[in-house]
Amino acid sequence: MTTAHDLHGRARSFAVAVLLAMAVLAAACGGGGGNDQTGATSNTLAPDVTVAPAGDVRTGGKLVYGIEAETSGFDPTTDRWAISGNLIAFAIFDPLAAYDADGNLRPYLAESFTPNDDFTRWTIKVRPNITFHNGTPLNGAAVAGALNAIRESVLAGGALRNVTNVEVPSGDPMSVVVTMRNPWASFPAVLVGQAGVVPAPEQLNATGEAKSRQPIGTGPFVFKQWIPDNRFVASRNENYWMRDSEGRQLPYLSEVEFRPIPDVQTRVSALQTGDVSMIHTTDPLTIADLKLQAEAGQIQAVEDRGENEETFIMFNTSKPPFDNVLARRAVAYAVNYDTYLSTFQIPPSLAADSAFGKNSPYHVDSGFPTYDPERARQFVAEYEAQTGQKLSFTIGTTPVPVNQQAATLLAGFCEAVGMQVSVQAVEQGKYISDAVTGNYQANLWRQFGSPDPDGDYLWWHESNVTDPISLNIARFKNRELSEALDKARASNDPEVRKEQYAIVQRIWADQVPYVWLNTTTWLIAAENDVRNLGNVALPNEQGVADIPSMAFQSGSSRLTMTWLDR
């Protein structure tokens, strides 16, 4: 989460309050919004195309990564990290937890996570003999300070709202005890992203710009330079704690540079000309073209095949007309999903009907509305008879042309059954600011990509419908849904969790706070001499990277084991 996101646009800077609210990335970070398009590929089952190494691992060299957006800063308590922010942050910081290749949560910077019998207290054991980039030792106090800083953040604390106390136990300076208000069996899921990185105490205690602009972590690379909207540069951490299975100290690269290139075609051109060595994208036409280039041997291309975000229409259920379920149902039945998918070259296999992808173990056939213009007209008539008002609304998007095309298409579906709809394009920063403050009626949006559904708890639970900033951005209050989320969070029984998330999906289908459109897919493309394009391995108890990792998730990966075959 992490982190909330719009359908296609990513904000570059927000008001401070909104930064705080959006700083909470509860899962692998969640996912991200982006400047790219609808986020599906034309062939999600095509094999990845990579080049085998010519020999053994080579160390050194500089990697330049073209990323889709700039980030506001690198203080996890105040700055919102979407996909690009997580990419950079994972070069500087280490998360306490991460997902392995089977989707299981594993310790990362932590050595272990140990719950009590009812999951109301967790003990985090910190790895020994690790120092921050400034030489300060990592210990339980540093981890407790980072977690408490998230908790105490005026608005970012939503990620850890269920935590009542974080402390270092007497006599054990390398441990942290986290006490919960209610049972939380999946607690480590919140620690894989922004809420789980550990900045040095000196960064957290800094004032002014230093706190956000001079990050200090334990990660594989050390901050060197940041010129916003131009480049972020970091050099190899010569004292990094992790080694590979052959005993070589990580990372392999000497330097990494991240260049924000919001326009996807410019990003692709930079890869083709050698100005950058790697890029990421969700744009479907671009992905199709990059795959063709990879098949022709010109580049490498790797897709994210895990749980991903959904693209959807999000309603503000706290104000007219979408405080009335009749209006929400009218829109859901009005959308011609086949036309939408074909217009944006999205295969039917990626059609979405919940926040859970069709391959998710939690997905159920919930009976979400499908295209039925006659039923849509009936709901329009019922709404107007009940309220005495014409069913009219504005659908928001960002100024990117394809975003406006999508919004216009969806508006046309609604107008065809008797609604009055206008499309409003809003600059990216204001777009998200308006969303979290409830200043919208319906928005195109992209979110909810946590491998563990509990990572998206804060966006759905009624306790996070608050004023003036609401992390439950749809402001959808439903007691039965929130109780199901609480029961799923409290259990480590897969069947219990599936049952509760099935309830959540059936409520979404009936109450329609969201109109699901499609599941997104990310692709990383790279020059042919780049090796290990995604995550490779997680550290074992001895700090040796030998546990297969989830490859990458929602366009974000760690560059700890990436190297250049030159």
C-alpha positions, 0 to 999 in steps of 0.5 A: 500500500500499499497505497488510494489511487485514481484510474489512470492519473497519479498526483505529484503533490497534494495538500499536507493533510491529503498527503498524510491520509494517502501515506498509508499503503497497507499492503504490498503497497499497494498498488498504484494509480498511474499515468498509463491507461486502463491497465490491461494487456492484450495477452496476459498469458504470453510467456515472459521474455528474458535473456539468460546470463552470459556467465556469473553475476557481475557487480557494479554498474549503474541502472537507470529506471524510467518510472511513471510518476514523481513522488512527493517525498520519502517520509512514510508518515507524511508522503504518499507512495504509490507505485513509483514511490514504493520502487524508490523507497524499497531501494532506500528502506527495507520492509519488515515483511514481504511475500514469498513466491507462494504468496505467504508472508515472510519476515524481511527486515524482521527476523520473526513475527510471533503472535499470541494465541488469539492474535491480539499481541504480536512480537516482532524480533528484529534482525541483529547487526544491521545499521542504518545508512548513517551508522545508527544501529537498528534495534527494537526502539527504532522499529517501535519508533517507526510504527508509533510514528505511523500510529501518531500521524494525524491521518496516516494512522488509519493503517494501524488503527487497530493497534493500541500499544507498541513498545520494546519489552524490558530486557529484550532490546531487539524485540517489539511487542505490538498490542491490538484492540481486536484480533489481527491474524494477518497483521504482517500484511500491513508491514510489507509496504509503506507502513512497514518500512523503518527509517532511521530515528534521525530522519523521523526526528528531523524537521523541515525538508530534511525529514522528507527529502533526505531518506535514511534507511537500512536498504541496499542503496544510500540516498545520494541526490534528488532533483524532483521531476528529474531524477533520484539517485542512490549509491550502493550500501557497502555495509548492506546486511544481506548476501546471496546464496554464493556469499556475495554481498548485495546489492550487485549494482553500484548505483541506481537512478530513477527518472520520472517520465509520466508520458508512456510513449516518452518512457518507451522511447527512452528505453529504445534509445538507451536513455534508460535501462528499465521501465514499467507500464500498464498501458495496454497498447504499449504492453502489446507493442513491448511484447512484440519487441521482446519476441523479436529479441530487441528487449526483455519483458516480464508481466506481473501475474499476481493479484492486481488492482481493479479499475472501476467507477467509484461512487461517493455514497454520502451525497446525492445522487449516489447516497441512493442505491437505486442510482448506483444500480442504474449505473451498474446495469447501464454499462456495456462491459463488452463495449468498454473492454473491446474499446480499450483492447482488454480481453474478457478474461480481465473483466472484473466483478469484484476487488478480487481477480478471477484467479484469487482464492477469495473470488466468488460469483457474487451476482454483480450486475451485468449489462441490462439497459432495461433494468437500468431504465427501471432503476432510473425511473424508480430513483426519479419517482422516489426523489422527484429529481432527475438522475444526473451526475458528474463523472470525474477523471484526469486530463489524460486523453485516454482517461477522458475517452473512458469517462466519455464512453461510460457517460454515454452508456448512462445517457442512453438509459435516461441519465444526464451525465457530464465529464469533468477532468481535474488535475491529478493532485486536486483529483485525489484531494477532492476524492478523499475529502468527498468532493466528487459524485463518481470517479474513475479509479484504480485500487485494491491490489493487496495479495492479502485482502486484509491489506485493503481493510482500511479502504473498505471498513466503515470506521474509516469513513471520517471527516474531513478526510476519509480513507474509505473514499467511497464513504460506504458504511455497511455494518455487515460488511465491516463485521465480515472484514473484522472476522476475516482479519481475526482468523488464520483459517483460510475457509473462514476468511473465504467465507467472510470475503464472500459476504463482502463481495455479495454486499458489493453486488447488492449495494454497488458502491463500486462498478467494477470494470477490469483487472489491471496488469503491469509489465516491466521492460528492460534492455537485454543486458539487465538481469533479475528484472523483478524480485528474486529471493527473500532473506532466510534467518541468516540473512541469505537471499535464498527463499523464492520471492513473489516476482513483483507486484503492481509495477513495483519491485526491489532492485537488490539482486538486479545486475548488468551483464556487461 
